[in-house]
């Protein structure tokens, strides 16, 4: 999965979630959530379905 790949890259670069957060401007808590989530598109997919549109229409 994508989150495992990110974790591997972070390890290779000796980067913590906090450092990645500072580099990207993405809050630490948000990064932690996404790194633990199996599918980053799970919530947007549910939203798209509820709106009756395709995922590509909202991302």
C-alpha positions in Angstrom: 0.0 0.0 0.0 1.0 3.6 -0.5 1.4 4.3 3.2 3.9 1.5 3.7 5.9 2.9 0.8 5.9 6.3 2.4 7.1 4.8 5.7 9.9 3.0 4.0 11.0 6.2 2.3 10.9 8.0 5.6 13.0 5.4 7.2 15.5 5.5 4.3 15.8 9.3 4.8 15.8 9.1 8.6 12.7 11.3 8.6 10.1 11.4 11.3 6.4 12.2 10.8 7.0 15.5 12.5 9.7 16.4 10.0 7.5 15.3 7.1 4.8 17.4 8.6 7.0 20.5 8.7 8.2 19.9 5.2 4.8 19.5 3.7 2.7 21.8 5.9 0.4 18.9 6.5 -0.5 18.7 10.2 1.2 15.9 12.1 -2.1 14.4 13.3 -3.4 14.3 9.7 -0.2 12.6 8.5 -0.4 10.0 11.2 -4.1 9.3 10.4 -3.3 8.8 6.7 -0.2 6.7 7.4 -2.4 4.4 9.5 -5.3 4.3 7.0 -5.4 1.4 4.5 -6.9 3.5 1.7 -6.3 7.2 1.5 -9.3 7.5 -0.9 -11.8 5.7 1.5 -13.4 8.8 2.8 -13.4 10.8 -0.5 -14.8 7.6 -2.2 -17.7 7.6 0.3 -18.3 11.3 -0.2 -18.3 10.9 -4.0 -20.8 8.0 -3.7 -23.1 10.1 -1.5 -23.0 13.0 -4.0 -23.6 10.7 -6.9 -20.3 11.5 -8.6 -17.1 9.7 -9.4 -14.1 9.9 -7.2 -12.1 11.7 -10.0 -14.7 14.5 -9.9 -13.8 15.5 -6.3 -10.0 14.8 -6.1 
